[in-house]
């Protein structure tokens, strides 16, 4: 009736287990808690048969083994991406992203921190030859965007525009750094 490895449940108790031993009409199971208990066959219900599991796992093993043995032809079609698409520095200038707590800071202090962060990131991108930066500033009243535009206008080696609307909405500016070639 039962086989070793079968998953069973006890009729009158909330106990499940796996059959370890079968001795005439007595079945020893290991419970999900790790205890070994012995019951009469008529006190147990079969939940999952190990025979089906073994057959299933053997069939799966054989099909997986066959798949491994047959080498599949590899596709070498590679999607070309320009270097500009690969290296994009995204900088979120929202104050919540820059500081864990803005208590005690005036609007001027917040704006100064945001513009200083933008300036540091521009310098970092120039130094590391990163061709594109996206500053996420949000829509708001436009004060941060105006400050950012003023800051970006002071650099000769970059151009900027509104970022991709589909990806960032209205609250982002895209900056392209014009890199001089290394000789």
Secondary structure, DSSP 8 states (H G I E B T S, - for coil): ---TT-EEEESSSS-EEEEEEEETTEEEEEETTS-EEEEEGGGEEEEE-HHHHHHHHHHHHHHHHHHHHS------------HHHH-EEEEE--HHHH-S--TT--HHHHHHHHHHHHHHHHHHHHHTT--EEEEE--STTSHHHHHHHHHHHT-SSEEEEE--HHHHTTSEEEEEE------
